[in-house]
């Protein structure tokens, strides 16, 4: 097998670890494309070329940085809390599930289709990738209706300034359908070979 999963052990394929997934592939129970990180897998990008950013959003507002996906992922990670967090445990929402809902309260009118990377049955927090409506067609999904945006995590691409720990900054999630500036408090910065890995919380749209 030329391509290998990235050893994230995210469980989105249904196997507990990447090695367990590869064993299932060898036994013919799975295909490499079942891994969400596979270049030709279920979350492979369905667009051509790269997004272009002018440094201003749809309303002309400037932002400090663009938040790109972590290596091998299709969007910046989105951390959400359903208005009914008890449903995460009640419905057994887990890695690999698709959930659909709208970020009510943040000022975004767009319904999002999210692929779950991690689900916390205690807090109800879901760490997800934004995958878009095409991905949910002909698939089972869980309609959570409405959720709070708790945070984002990804690689910061500075435009006006680099992220500063503890500072509320303006940023644009890559491929944001509304092309509107978000603000949030930067509460993690890790220097990686791929760039500045940051987490931003207390999200508000301007």
C-alpha positions in Angstrom: 0.0 0.0 0.0 1.7 3.2 -1.2 -0.4 5.6 0.8 -0.5 5.3 4.6 -2.9 7.0 7.0 -1.3 9.9 9.1 -1.3 8.1 12.5 -3.9 10.5 13.9 -5.9 7.7 15.4 -9.0 9.9 15.0 -11.4 6.9 14.7 -13.4 8.5 11.9 -13.1 5.3 9.8 -14.6 3.2 12.6 -11.3 1.6 13.7 -9.8 2.6 17.0 -6.3 3.3 15.5 -4.7 3.8 12.1 -2.9 0.4 12.5 -6.2 -1.3 13.2 -7.6 0.3 10.1 -4.7 -0.9 8.0 -5.3 -4.5 9.3 -8.9 -4.2 8.2 -7.8 -3.0 4.8 -5.4 -6.0 4.5 -8.3 -8.4 5.3 -10.5 -6.7 2.6 -12.9 -5.3 5.2 -12.1 -1.7 4.4 -10.6 0.4 1.6 -7.9 3.0 2.0 -10.4 5.5 0.6 -12.5 5.0 3.8 -9.9 7.1 5.7 -11.0 10.7 5.7 -7.4 11.8 5.1 -6.8 9.7 2.0 -6.2 12.0 -1.0 -9.0 10.2 -2.9 -11.1 9.5 0.2 -14.5 10.8 1.3 -13.3 14.2 2.3 -11.0 14.8 -0.6 -11.4 18.4 -1.8 -14.0 18.9 -4.6 -12.7 22.2 -5.8 -9.9 23.1 -8.2 -7.1 25.6 -7.6 -6.6 27.6 -4.4 -8.8 30.1 -2.7 -7.8 33.7 -3.2 -8.0 36.3 -0.4 -7.9 40.0 -0.8 -7.2 40.8 2.9 -10.7 42.2 3.3 -14.0 40.4 3.9 -17.3 40.7 2.1 -18.0 43.9 4.0 -14.6 45.4 3.5 -13.4 44.6 7.0 -9.7 43.7 7.5 -8.5 40.6 9.3 -5.3 39.7 11.0 -4.9 36.2 9.7 -6.6 33.4 7.7 -7.1 30.1 9.4 -6.1 27.3 7.1 -6.6 23.5 7.7 -4.1 21.4 9.6 -2.0 19.2 7.3 -4.1 16.6 5.6 -7.4 18.0 6.7 -10.0 19.8 4.5 -11.0 22.7 6.8 -9.9 24.4 10.0 -11.2 22.3 12.9 -14.5 23.7 14.3 -15.3 23.1 18.0 -19.1 23.3 18.6 -21.5 22.8 21.4 -25.1 21.8 20.5 -27.9 23.7 22.1 -28.8 20.2 23.4 -25.4 18.8 24.5 -27.2 15.8 26.1 -27.9 14.6 22.5 -24.3 13.7 22.0 -24.5 11.0 24.6 -28.2 10.1 23.9 -27.7 9.7 20.2 -24.3 8.2 20.5 -22.6 10.8 18.3 -19.1 9.6 17.7 -16.1 10.1 15.4 -17.0 9.6 11.8 -20.6 10.7 12.2 -22.1 13.6 10.1 -24.0 16.3 12.0 -25.9 19.2 10.5 -26.9 22.4 12.1 -26.6 26.2 12.2 -24.3 28.3 14.4 -27.1 30.2 16.0 -26.0 33.0 18.3 -22.8 33.8 16.3 -24.6 35.7 13.7 -24.1 33.1 10.9 -27.2 32.2 8.8 -25.6 29.3 7.0 -26.4 25.7 7.9 -23.2 23.6 8.1 -22.5 20.0 7.4 -19.8 18.7 9.8 -17.8 15.5 10.0 -17.1 14.6 13.6 -13.5 14.0 14.6 -14.1 13.7 18.3 -17.2 13.7 20.5 -17.1 14.3 24.3 -20.1 12.6 25.9 -19.5 14.5 29.2 -19.5 18.1 27.9 -21.2 17.5 24.5 -18.3 19.3 22.7 -17.8 18.2 19.1 -14.6 18.7 17.2 -15.4 18.7 13.5 -14.4 19.4 10.0 -16.7 21.4 7.7 -17.4 19.2 4.7 -20.3 20.8 2.9 -23.8 19.7 1.8 -22.6 17.4 -1.0 -20.9 15.1 1.5 -24.2 14.5 3.4 -26.2 13.4 0.3 -27.2 9.8 0.4 -25.6 9.4 3.8 -27.0 9.2 7.3 -26.6 12.3 9.4 -27.8 13.7 12.7 -29.7 16.9 12.7 -28.7 18.9 15.8 -30.5 22.0 14.6 -28.5 24.7 16.4 -25.1 25.0 18.1 -22.7 27.4 19.7 -19.3 28.0 18.0 -16.8 27.4 20.9 -13.6 27.7 18.8 -11.5 27.0 15.8 -8.2 25.3 15.4 -5.9 25.4 12.4 -2.8 26.9 10.8 -2.7 30.7 10.9 -1.6 32.5 7.7 -0.8 36.1 8.8 -2.2 38.9 6.7 -2.0 42.0 8.9 -0.3 40.5 12.0 0.6 37.2 13.5 -1.6 35.6 16.2 -0.8 36.9 19.7 -1.5 34.6 22.7 -4.4 36.0 24.9 -5.4 38.7 22.4 -8.8 39.0 20.7 -8.0 39.1 17.0 -9.9 39.2 13.7 -9.5 36.2 11.5 -11.1 34.6 8.5 -11.7 30.8 8.4 -10.5 29.5 5.1 -13.3 28.9 2.6 -15.8 30.7 4.8 -19.0 30.7 2.7 -20.0 34.2 4.0 -16.5 35.6 3.7 -17.0 37.4 7.0 -14.5 38.3 9.6 -14.7 36.3 12.8 -13.1 37.4 16.1 -11.8 35.3 18.9 -9.3 35.0 21.7 -6.1 33.2 20.7 -5.5 30.7 23.5 -2.9 28.4 21.9 0.0 28.9 19.6 2.3 26.1 18.6 5.2 26.6 16.1 5.1 23.6 13.7 6.9 22.9 10.5 3.6 23.5 8.7 3.2 27.0 10.4 1.6 28.4 13.5 -0.9 25.9 14.9 -3.4 28.0 16.8 -6.7 27.6 18.6 -9.1 30.5 18.9 -12.1 30.6 21.3 -15.0 32.9 22.3 -16.0 33.3 18.6 -18.0 36.3 17.4 -18.8 37.5 13.9 -18.5 41.1 13.0 
